[in-house]
Amino acid sequence: MRMQREIAKRLIVYFTFLFITVAFSGCVGPIWSAALIVDADSNFKAARTVEAEKYAPYEYYKAEEYLHKARQKQAYGQFERAVDYAKIAKDMAILAQKKSHDAKASESGPSTIPQNSLNPPATSPSKENVEQINTP
């Protein structure tokens, strides 16, 4: 009798664990894919704001197409593929941002800020120097 109770308890625990696992495994795909698609979309919009379409067109359009494909796969319930496409879209959008920043920096040329204004002197000016500057 005691052995039957132990077996019954183990079966209850086993089936409870199995039920919880099955119940929650279906929720992970849609949530994970939606989060990655939102993340990829925000990176894509950031790439658009830094004019990646002009400076990094390959990466920009690849990110756009993979983001579209990720949304399409998510709509059809193919969440694993949607996650894969969203990751690629995010990576391409980030790469497009970097290339766009680099292209803009090289296009603008060297900085026009004087070198001494970037690194001010470590000591404060003496009283004599201040008086010389203030006298006409």
Sequence and secondary structure as in RCSB ss.txt:
>XXXX:A:sequence
MRMQREIAKRLIVYFTFLFITVAFSGCVGPIWSAALIVDADSNFKAARTVEAEKYAPYEYYKAEEYLHKARQKQA
YGQFERAVDYAKIAKDMAILAQKKSHDAKASESGPSTIPQNSLNPPATSPSKENVEQINTP
>XXXX:A:secstr
 HHHHHHHHHHHHHHHHHHHHHHHHHHHHHHHHHHHHHHHHHHHHHHHHTTHHHH HHHHHHHHHHHHHHHHHHH
TT HHHHHHHHHHHHHHHHHHHHHHHHHHHHHH S  S HHHHS  SS   HHHHHHHH  
